[in-house]
Amino acid sequence: MDEEYLRTPQKWNADKIGKFMLYIGPISSIFDIATFAIMWFMFKANTIELQPLFQSGWFIVGLVSQTLIVHMIRTKKIPFLQSRASTPLMIMTFIIISVGILIPYTEFGTYIGLVPLPASYFPWLIGILLAYSILTQIVKNIYIKKFNTWM
């Protein structure tokens, strides 16, 4: 959380959490559908034989996007630019994302049914993550203006 947010005690407010979920929650579904479409149509991972490719792409997008969303919702500011998380959270974020991306390239990845992704996957991954972050920031700003609060 940002220093100025922590200066005064905050009350747990279930109504705020519910409103927050209604605004921010559907964003994930938009990018789930986008990922599905990219894996299905762009990478032709739409057969039984290519199921591991689909699952690998899905795994990485899911892991990375949900790890990054922690940074998006921890502040009402623009994460990484206007507000940085604590060093331990930044280090853990880097570790989780790095390990997650590497798993399909390991024996463990093979064991759980994942396969290495082609290099052409990663520009799509970056595009999805950037679009996800930008849309989340836009919706977050709308939420803050409408309710005059962030969480």
Order of alpha helices (4+ residues) and beta strands (2+ residues): alpha-alpha-alpha-alpha-alpha-alpha
